[in-house]
């Protein structure tokens, strides 16, 4: 799972990054790096981060995640 790009654009600011960092007990710059990387199953997809992102954007957790990435990983897992 990854965070949708439009969501990343809206949370990639010092206030939002700091709130996410506090929820994950990390530094704000680590969250800035995570926003740039947007790694599959990365830091931003942890539940604590998703809760804060949901509050910041006013969207449900399901609306934050990129479905194409989720579906691709399910397909790969099913092939194994």
Order of alpha helices (4+ residues) and beta strands (2+ residues): alpha-alpha-alpha-alpha-alpha-alpha
